[in-house]
């Protein structure tokens, strides 16, 4: 990790919102397929919903790594780990809502120059 620059609010370029449910005033939101759409140079904060219909837990995803505040270590991004995060019978169903923060162009260049992919 010492090869990567620290990320702070000044390094955020832009953001986008995703949601599963329809909102009348926010027709431009998209549905997020978290298992197949998590770029390495973006931070995605997602509220995951289990098959029980409860969506009260949020996780952060960077690339193929899940960061869950209830754990001292990161998890790989896969269905089994998302099932664990939802903690219900039936496991993970979908992302209820999410926000993705993209790194600013200048930060992307620094990360890529120091060995990031």
C-alpha positions in Angstrom: 0.0 0.0 0.0 2.9 2.4 0.4 3.1 2.7 -3.4 -0.3 4.4 -3.6 -1.0 8.1 -2.8 -3.4 8.8 0.0 -6.9 9.6 -1.1 -8.8 12.5 0.3 -11.7 14.7 -0.7 -9.5 16.7 -3.1 -8.8 13.5 -5.1 -12.5 12.8 -5.9 -13.3 13.6 -9.5 -17.1 13.0 -9.8 -19.7 10.6 -8.4 -22.8 8.7 -9.6 -25.8 7.2 -7.9 -27.3 3.8 -8.3 -30.7 2.5 -7.0 -32.9 -0.5 -7.4 -36.1 1.2 -6.6 -37.8 3.8 -8.8 -37.8 7.4 -7.6 -40.0 9.9 -9.5 -37.6 12.8 -9.2 -34.4 10.8 -9.9 -35.0 9.2 -13.2 -31.3 9.2 -14.2 -30.2 6.7 -11.6 -29.0 3.2 -12.6 -29.1 -0.3 -11.1 -25.7 -1.5 -10.0 -24.5 -5.1 -10.7 -21.9 -5.1 -7.9 -20.4 -8.5 -8.8 -19.6 -7.4 -12.4 -19.3 -3.6 -12.2 -16.7 -2.4 -9.7 -13.8 -0.6 -11.3 -10.4 -0.6 -9.5 -10.1 3.2 -9.5 -13.4 4.0 -7.9 -14.9 3.7 -4.4 -18.4 2.3 -4.3 -20.4 2.5 -1.1 -23.4 0.2 -1.4 -26.4 -0.7 0.8 -26.9 -4.4 0.2 -30.3 -6.1 0.5 -30.8 -9.7 1.5 -33.4 -12.1 0.3 -35.3 -11.3 3.5 -36.0 -7.8 2.2 -33.9 -6.0 4.7 -31.4 -3.4 3.5 -29.7 -1.9 6.6 -26.0 -2.7 6.0 -23.5 -0.8 3.9 -20.2 -1.9 2.5 -17.5 -0.2 0.5 -16.1 -1.9 -2.6 -12.9 -1.0 -4.4 -12.1 -3.2 -7.4 -12.7 -6.8 -6.3 -12.4 -6.1 -2.5 -15.2 -5.6 0.0 -14.5 -3.4 3.1 -17.1 -4.1 5.8 -16.8 -2.1 9.0 -17.7 -5.1 11.1 -14.5 -6.9 10.1 -10.8 -6.2 10.8 -9.9 -7.4 7.3 -11.1 -7.1 3.7 -13.1 -9.7 1.9 -13.0 -10.8 -1.8 -15.9 -9.5 -3.9 -18.0 -12.6 -4.6 -21.5 -13.9 -3.9 -20.5 -15.9 -0.8 -19.0 -12.8 0.9 -22.0 -10.6 0.0 -24.2 -13.4 1.4 -22.2 -13.1 4.7 -22.6 -9.3 4.7 -26.4 -9.6 4.4 -26.5 -12.2 7.3 -29.8 -13.7 6.4 -31.3 -16.9 5.0 -31.0 -16.8 1.2 -28.2 -14.3 1.4 -27.5 -11.4 -0.9 -30.3 -10.3 -3.3 -29.3 -7.0 -4.8 -27.8 -3.5 -4.1 -30.6 -1.4 -2.7 -28.7 1.8 -3.4 -25.2 2.9 -3.9 -22.9 5.9 -4.6 -19.7 5.5 -6.6 -16.9 8.1 -6.2 -14.4 8.2 -9.1 -10.8 9.4 -8.6 -9.8 12.7 -10.2 -7.8 12.3 -13.4 -4.6 13.6 -11.7 -4.9 11.0 -8.9 -5.5 8.2 -11.5 -2.2 9.1 -13.3 -0.3 9.0 -10.0 -1.8 5.6 -9.0 -1.1 4.1 -12.5 2.4 5.5 -12.6 3.2 3.9 -9.2 2.1 0.4 -10.2 -1.7 0.3 -10.0 -3.7 -1.3 -12.7 
